[in-house]
């Protein structure tokens, strides 16, 4: 049976007066906070689960429902490997999941739930992130600094990154 969740986007003045039905691929409980795609560009926003429904009947046609992306909060994908998705980049939107992972030490990538491109050196890493066709895993002692730079790009803050590279990275993370 499909798990449905009625979400209220309390941080968005345009959406907070209604609940919206989403399919939840992960177990959720009432009053939990989740991140879910909104609008034609599927930008992630934080919502509160108002109700859940799991039964033979559908509270809303499943074909018209989007899926919850993740529970709100930092995600450790594997021991020592963290997702840069789910980070707030403006007043109500959050970065997308499944694009950039960071780990200070090399990890066993076979434990990850999706294919990744490993980038183990700092030189030209922004260009490599922009060029990657799948999720990238940044490994090394330098990842905290580069993660900070990537989040500045997501927030559209000024950086030394090449404009084209920054635009591609922002599009991957922000939609």
MIGUZA-714157 format. One record per residue (C-alpha): residue number from 1; chain; residue in one letter; x, y, z. Coordinates in Angstrom, 3 decimals. Last residue first. Example, Ala and Ser with C-alpha at 12.3 -4.5 7.8 and 13.67 -1.06 7.14 Angstrom:
R   num   chaine   residu         c1         c2         c3
R     2        A        S     13.670     -1.060      7.140
R     1        A        A     12.300     -4.500      7.800
This chain:
R   num   chaine   residu         c1         c2         c3
R   175        A        X     16.757     23.512     -9.662
R   174        A        X     18.697     24.503     -6.578
R   173        A        X     21.542     22.040     -6.291
R   172        A        X     22.092     21.071     -9.909
R   171        A        X     21.212     24.560    -11.184
R   170        A        X     23.617     26.140     -8.692
R   169        A        X     26.410     23.819     -9.862
R   168        A        X     25.747     24.694    -13.522
R   167        A        X     25.629     28.438    -12.789
R   166        A        X     28.837     28.298    -10.738
R   165        A        X     30.671     26.547    -13.569
R   164        A        X     29.496     29.107    -16.111
R   163        A        X     30.417     32.032    -13.840
R   162        A        X     33.894     30.737    -12.995
R   161        A        X     34.214     30.392     -9.238
R   160        A        X     35.833     33.282     -7.323
R   159        A        X     32.693     33.683     -5.228
R   158        A        X     29.817     36.175     -4.864
R   157        A        X     26.713     34.776     -3.202
R   156        A        X     24.037     32.997     -5.227
R   155        A        X     22.947     30.986     -2.185
R   154        A        X     23.809     27.775     -4.052
R   153        A        X     27.219     29.245     -4.950
R   152        A        X     27.824     30.087     -1.288
R   151        A        X     26.819     26.487     -0.496
R   150        A        X     29.465     25.234     -2.930
R   149        A        X     32.110     27.456     -1.310
R   148        A        X     31.285     26.121      2.170
R   147        A        X     31.402     22.565      0.815
R   146        A        X     34.814     23.371     -0.707
R   145        A        X     36.142     24.514      2.657
R   144        A        X     34.730     21.500      4.494
R   143        A        X     35.957     19.131      1.775
R   142        A        X     39.682     20.036      2.074
R   141        A        X     40.700     17.076      4.259
R   140        A        X     39.731     14.699      1.513
R   139        A        X     36.855     13.160     -0.402
R   138        A        X     34.208     14.806     -2.579
R   137        A        X     31.587     12.322     -3.720
R   136        A        X     29.782     13.355     -6.885
R   135        A        X     26.261     12.403     -7.965
R   134        A        X     25.770     11.706    -11.661
R   133        A        X     26.644     13.316    -14.996
R   132        A        X     29.680     15.142    -13.636
R   131        A        X     30.787     18.226    -15.603
R   130        A        X     29.771     20.798    -12.963
R   129        A        X     31.370     18.761    -10.182
R   128        A        X     34.565     18.401    -12.233
R   127        A        X     34.648     22.161    -12.887
R   126        A        X     34.235     22.789     -9.160
R   125        A        X     36.952     20.213     -8.392
R   124        A        X     39.563     21.966    -10.532
R   123        A        X     42.275     21.211     -7.954
R   122        A        X     40.817     19.930     -4.681
R   121        A        X     41.675     16.285     -5.088
R   120        A        X     39.680     13.146     -4.426
R   119        A        X     36.686     13.541     -6.704
R   118        A        X     34.675     10.320     -6.743
R   117        A        X     31.838     10.008     -9.276
R   116        A        X     28.839      8.375     -7.687
R   115        A        X     26.295      5.659     -8.457
R   114        A        X     23.320      5.331     -6.103
R   113        A        X     22.486      3.784     -2.702
R   112        A        X     26.050      4.105     -1.357
R   111        A        X     27.658      1.073      0.284
R   110        A        X     29.589      0.260     -2.918
R   109        A        X     31.295      3.625     -2.434
R   108        A        X     33.400      2.288      0.432
R   107        A        X     34.626      5.500      2.007
R   106        A        X     37.615      7.775      1.413
R   105        A        X     38.168     10.142      4.306
R   104        A        X     36.825     13.650      4.921
R   103        A        X     33.554     12.719      3.282
R   102        A        X     31.268     14.925      1.185
R   101        A        X     28.281     14.155     -1.027
R   100        A        X     26.973     16.261     -3.909
R    99        A        X     24.063     15.631     -6.294
R    98        A        X     21.642     13.188     -4.655
R    97        A        X     19.506     15.641     -2.705
R    96        A        X     18.420     19.084     -3.773
R    95        A        X     19.252     22.268     -1.864
R    94        A        X     16.520     23.888      0.233
R    93        A        X     14.083     26.728     -0.451
R    92        A        X     12.184     29.058      1.919
R    91        A        X     14.143     32.261      2.646
R    90        A        X     17.141     31.274      0.534
R    89        A        X     19.750     28.484      0.385
R    88        A        X     18.536     26.144      3.112
R    87        A        X     20.525     22.908      3.164
R    86        A        X     18.599     19.709      2.413
R    85        A        X     21.130     18.277      0.004
R    84        A        X     24.834     18.506      0.827
R    83        A        X     24.764     14.806      1.785
R    82        A        X     27.226     13.426      4.318
R    81        A        X     29.666     10.519      4.310
R    80        A        X     31.367      9.603      7.607
R    79        A        X     29.464      6.334      8.008
R    78        A        X     27.113      6.139      5.035
R    77        A        X     24.442      8.520      3.746
R    76        A        X     24.528     10.798      6.796
R    75        A        X     21.663     13.155      6.213
R    74        A        X     21.356     16.508      7.930
R    73        A        X     17.843     17.597      8.781
R    72        A        X     14.292     17.486      7.409
R    71        A        X     13.090     14.078      6.299
R    70        A        X     13.596     13.410      2.637
R    69        A        X     12.326     14.023     -0.905
R    68        A        X      8.563     13.624     -0.353
R    67        A        X      7.008     12.459     -3.592
R    66        A        X      4.727     14.342     -5.968
R    65        A        X      1.067     13.478     -6.309
R    64        A        X     -1.049     13.683     -9.474
R    63        A        X     -0.722      9.998    -10.432
R    62        A        X     -1.529      9.090     -6.820
R    61        A        X     -5.055     10.536     -7.122
R    60        A        X     -5.883     12.067     -3.714
R    59        A        X     -7.024     10.404     -0.482
R    58        A        X     -6.397      7.056     -2.225
R    57        A        X     -8.479      4.069     -1.113
R    56        A        X     -6.836      0.794     -0.163
R    55        A        X     -5.168      2.263      2.886
R    54        A        X     -2.293      4.303      4.214
R    53        A        X     -2.992      7.884      5.197
R    52        A        X     -0.857     10.356      7.075
R    51        A        X     -1.891     13.686      8.460
R    50        A        X     -0.378     17.113      9.120
R    49        A        X      3.211     16.387      8.082
R    48        A        X      5.049     19.686      8.384
R    47        A        X      6.715     21.172      5.328
R    46        A        X     10.150     22.429      4.302
R    45        A        X     10.621     23.398      0.690
R    44        A        X     12.458     21.768     -2.193
R    43        A        X     12.260     23.358     -5.629
R    42        A        X     10.272     21.185     -8.012
R    41        A        X     10.607     23.616    -10.937
R    40        A        X      6.853     23.567    -11.734
R    39        A        X      5.900     24.120     -8.116
R    38        A        X      6.937     22.413     -4.913
R    37        A        X      9.285     19.522     -4.145
R    36        A        X      9.271     18.112     -0.597
R    35        A        X     11.452     18.397      2.489
R    34        A        X     10.072     16.918      5.692
R    33        A        X      9.186     18.036      9.205
R    32        A        X      7.453     15.578     11.488
R    31        A        X      4.100     16.631     12.999
R    30        A        X      2.389     13.361     12.000
R    29        A        X      4.794     10.525     11.346
R    28        A        X      6.883      9.574      8.325
R    27        A        X      8.157      6.313      6.849
R    26        A        X      9.972      6.915      3.567
R    25        A        X      8.617      6.684      0.003
R    24        A        X      5.969      9.240      1.029
R    23        A        X      3.403     10.157     -1.596
R    22        A        X      2.287     13.746     -1.282
R    21        A        X     -1.076     15.355     -0.568
R    20        A        X     -1.138     19.121     -0.129
R    19        A        X     -2.538     20.963      2.866
R    18        A        X     -3.810     24.500      2.567
R    17        A        X     -3.308     27.945      4.170
R    16        A        X      0.506     27.713      4.238
R    15        A        X      0.985     27.732      0.457
R    14        A        X      1.471     31.347     -0.655
R    13        A        X      2.884     32.454      2.715
R    12        A        X      5.599     29.785      2.425
R    11        A        X      7.229     28.804      5.727
R    10        A        X      4.247     26.714      6.895
R     9        A        X      4.240     24.372      3.917
R     8        A        X      1.526     22.031      5.157
R     7        A        X      1.806     18.422      4.048
R     6        A        X     -0.819     15.666      3.858
R     5        A        X      1.100     12.405      3.706
R     4        A        X      0.266      9.334      1.624
R     3        A        X      1.774      5.887      2.176
R     2        A        X      1.106      3.531     -0.717
R     1        A        X      0.000      0.000      0.000
